[in-house]
């Protein structure tokens, strides 16, 4: 995405979900995406102890299911459109 420092501080959602214990972050986590996998990554990060988790949709449309979004909000995930 050409964000300064992206290579040092980012990981794909799939890589994170395959081995979440290798990527624990107890600070603030930003997830870019709007599908169920992005919501899953956000929720796993929060359950691992991230202080804050923000989910940013890269488009104007969130594709994740309403159930996934409701559960994410219950977990304290901040969802931005």
Buried (B, 14 or more C-beta within 10 A) or exposed (E): EEEEEEEEEEEEBEEBBEEBEEBEBEEEBBBBBBBBBBBBBBBBBBEBEBEEBBBBBEEEEBBBEEEBBEBBEEBEBBBEE
